[in-house]
Amino acid sequence: AIASTRRRRRARPPLARATASDGGDDEPTSSASGTISALDALLGSADEPEPEPEPARGDDDETTTKGEGVSPDGAEAAGWPSLSLPDLPWGSSSRGGEDDEERAIVRRAMENARAERSKSKSSSSNADADGSRVDYAVDEPYDPDFDPLGLGPRWEVPWGAPTLVATLVAVEASFYLAGALAPAVVYSGARSPDEIPFDDQEAFAKDLAALFDEPGAFADILITAEVIQTTMALGVVAAVAASASPLPPGWFQFSLTGDDVSVSDGPRVRKKSDGDSPDGDSPVSRSLRAGSSDDDDDDFAEKRRKQRIRAARREMSEDWLGEAARASAWVWGAVIVVTALSYATGLRGDDAGTASNSTIEKAFDAGPRGALSLFLTTVVLAPLLEETVFRGFMLPTLTRWLDTRWALAVTTIAFALVHEHNTGDTVQLLAVGAVAGVAYCRTRNLFASMAVHASFNLGVLVLFALWTHS
């Protein structure tokens, strides 16, 4: 509509609308032309305005008589261009306060349109130079009626696929680096410089390998490697988070009470043509239309709907401990079922599917020292690291492209496979990852998924101790 108005401006002179000053001696001004110029400036038109000839005025020209206005029908009959704004009031200045109210309506509409454009520009200017922070939208708003697990809306993700891949590669690299550094650190502390055969590489390799056969040294390697990996991996995640600071609501939340957990409505919902207005629609016309009763009713209903969703989600966040307890019960029920099926199908047995048992047994052989190292490694550090990386970073990031349910499924599979255990353990870890992910999505509190993870690992240690030392 604005473009059409500009084309007609080139062909015809603008409409002069006369207004009367307080003294009645001021020259008439072109209010329509001023409004079009303001719209051009607002919408950032690149076209240079063409010179506009002054309209001829005669003594009997009703359109230029001081104190009188022009009606829409009269303007169209005279061949003058009209603004394509919905419900734009026209009238004469003789109506007094009504004319001021009309100008106030248009002025507010233009201010709202200007604010809308500024917000859009500000959103695009937040993009990183490398394009990792991209503004995006989802097709549909979150609907709890289609979310039986109560996973909640998708996250607002401030980075793209390159950041996701680079972060996961760096975290995985920290695992191998920690595995190489930890034995060297423990070996250098367990041997004096005189006992280390630096001149004989073969003897040095055998002596280093023998260190793993000593239960006390093995327990030290276990906790040292976990400390190194946790420090490096969390440092990588913290650097990524700092690069996009301030993060949108819902990221990396650790809350003991749950009442301070941020509940987000999810990412912006894409409109039907995402940025393109319907025919004849403009920022100003949308602002003028914003006050209509239908739009007010729709906005009110949408706000009430979001308030109900937030209230339900906040209730789950505040009950994160109960959510974690119920999830832990589900974990053990699922683990018992899949373990029984594993034994029935031959995936587990005396020599199959027990990759973690040898590690636990060797650490227990070191006595209380080994049990403490194993507890700190599997019940404290491992849940902190793995839940932060998989549930705190990977799962929310995947919701940039996937629904929350699919993001949870992909994260669960990755969590089980990255442990590199054999089939029996992997099936159990699938159950643990799925339930821990559900607990986190429902509460948006990483302490909930950490509690589920830690309870499973602690239960494994207790059962192993009772089974082997009863």
Residue pairs with C-beta under 8 A, 6 or more apart in sequence:
1 84
1 279
1 280
1 281
1 282
1 285
2 39
2 43
2 84
2 282
4 84
5 36
5 81
5 82
5 83
5 84
6 36
6 40
6 45
6 47
8 81
9 36
9 50
9 52
9 81
10 50
12 79
12 80
12 81
13 52
13 53
13 54
13 55
13 80
14 30
14 32
14 33
14 36
14 52
14 55
14 80
14 81
15 30
15 32
15 33
15 63
15 70
15 75
15 78
15 80
15 81
15 82
16 28
16 29
16 30
16 32
16 33
16 55
16 57
16 63
16 64
17 28
17 29
17 30
17 31
17 32
17 69
17 70
18 28
18 29
18 63
18 64
18 65
18 66
18 67
18 68
18 69
18 93
19 26
19 28
19 29
19 31
19 93
20 26
20 66
20 67
20 93
24 66
24 67
28 64
28 66
32 80
32 81
32 82
32 83
33 52
35 83
35 106
36 81
36 83
37 49
38 110
39 83
39 110
39 282
39 284
40 47
40 49
42 110
42 113
42 114
42 117
42 283
42 284
43 282
43 283
44 117
55 64
57 64
58 64
62 68
63 70
63 74
63 78
67 92
67 93
67 94
68 92
68 93
68 94
69 90
69 91
69 92
69 93
69 94
69 99
70 80
70 90
71 90
71 91
72 82
72 90
75 82
75 90
76 82
84 280
84 282
84 285
85 106
85 109
85 282
85 284
85 285
85 288
86 285
86 288
86 289
87 288
87 289
88 106
88 288
89 98
89 101
89 102
89 105
90 102
91 98
91 99
91 102
92 99
93 99
105 288
106 284
106 288
108 287
109 284
109 285
109 287
109 288
110 284
110 287
111 287
112 283
112 284
112 287
112 290
113 282
113 283
113 284
113 286
113 287
114 283
116 283
116 286
116 287
117 283
123 135
124 135
126 133
126 135
127 133
127 134
127 135
128 243
130 162
131 160
132 159
132 160
132 162
132 163
133 158
133 159
133 160
133 244
134 160
135 268
136 157
136 267
136 268
136 400
137 267
137 268
137 269
137 270
137 271
137 274
138 154
138 266
138 267
138 268
138 269
138 270
139 269
139 270
140 269
141 153
141 265
141 266
141 269
142 152
142 153
142 154
142 265
142 266
142 309
144 150
144 309
144 312
147 404
149 405
149 438
149 441
149 442
150 312
150 316
150 441
150 442
151 404
151 405
151 408
151 438
151 441
151 442
152 313
152 404
152 441
152 442
152 444
153 264
153 265
153 266
153 267
153 309
153 404
154 266
154 267
154 399
154 400
154 403
154 404
154 407
155 248
155 250
155 251
155 264
155 266
155 267
155 396
155 397
155 399
155 400
156 248
156 249
156 250
156 264
156 266
156 267
157 248
157 267
157 396
157 397
157 399
157 400
158 244
158 247
158 248
159 240
159 243
159 244
159 397
160 400
163 240
163 397
164 394
164 397
164 398
167 236
167 237
167 240
167 393
168 389
168 394
170 233
170 236
171 233
171 236
171 237
171 389
172 418
174 228
174 229
174 232
174 233
174 236
175 229
175 233
177 228
177 229
177 232
178 225
178 226
178 228
178 229
178 232
179 225
181 225
181 228
182 221
182 224
182 225
182 228
183 208
183 211
183 212
183 221
185 224
186 211
186 217
186 220
186 221
186 224
187 196
187 207
187 208
187 211
187 217
188 196
189 220
190 211
190 214
190 217
190 220
191 207
196 204
196 207
197 203
197 204
197 207
198 204
211 217
211 218
211 221
212 218
212 221
215 362
215 363
215 365
215 366
215 367
215 370
216 366
216 369
216 370
218 362
218 363
218 366
218 370
219 362
219 363
219 366
219 369
219 370
219 373
219 374
220 373
222 359
222 363
222 373
222 374
222 377
223 373
223 376
223 377
226 376
226 377
226 381
226 382
226 385
227 381
229 385
230 381
230 384
230 385
233 385
233 389
234 384
234 385
234 388
237 252
237 388
237 389
237 392
237 393
240 393
241 247
241 251
241 252
248 264
249 262
249 263
249 264
250 262
250 263
250 264
250 396
250 444
251 392
251 396
252 388
252 392
252 393
252 446
253 261
253 262
253 444
253 445
253 446
254 445
254 446
254 447
255 261
255 317
255 320
255 445
255 447
256 447
257 318
258 317
258 318
258 319
258 320
258 321
258 443
258 445
259 314
259 317
259 318
261 314
261 317
261 318
261 320
261 443
261 444
261 445
262 444
263 310
263 313
263 314
263 317
263 444
265 306
265 309
265 310
277 283
277 286
289 295
313 444
316 323
316 442
316 443
317 443
317 444
317 445
319 443
320 439
320 443
320 445
320 447
320 448
321 448
321 451
323 439
323 442
323 443
323 448
324 439
324 443
324 447
324 448
324 449
324 451
324 452
324 455
325 451
327 435
327 436
327 438
327 439
327 448
327 452
328 435
328 451
328 452
328 455
328 456
330 435
331 431
331 432
331 435
331 436
331 452
331 455
331 456
332 456
332 459
334 431
334 434
334 435
335 428
335 431
335 432
335 456
338 427
338 428
338 430
338 431
339 348
339 424
339 428
341 347
341 427
342 348
342 353
342 423
342 424
342 427
343 349
346 352
347 353
347 423
347 424
347 427
348 354
348 424
352 422
352 423
352 424
353 422
353 423
353 424
353 425
354 424
354 425
355 421
355 422
355 424
355 425
356 421
356 425
356 460
357 464
360 374
360 460
360 461
360 464
361 464
361 468
362 370
363 370
363 371
363 373
363 374
364 370
364 371
364 374
364 464
364 465
364 468
364 469
366 373
374 461
375 458
375 461
378 457
378 458
378 460
378 461
379 454
379 457
379 458
379 461
380 454
382 453
382 457
383 449
383 450
383 451
383 453
383 454
383 457
384 450
386 415
386 453
387 436
387 440
387 446
387 449
387 450
387 453
388 446
390 411
390 414
390 415
390 433
390 437
391 411
391 436
391 437
391 440
391 446
391 449
392 440
392 446
394 411
394 414
395 407
395 408
395 411
395 437
395 440
395 441
396 407
398 406
398 407
398 410
398 411
399 407
402 410
404 441
408 434
408 437
408 438
408 441
409 434
411 433
411 437
412 430
412 433
412 434
412 437
413 430
413 433
415 429
415 432
415 433
416 426
416 427
416 429
416 430
416 433
417 426
419 425
419 426
419 429
421 429
432 452
432 453
432 456
435 452
436 449
436 452
436 453
437 449
439 448
439 449
439 451
439 452
440 446
440 448
440 449
442 448
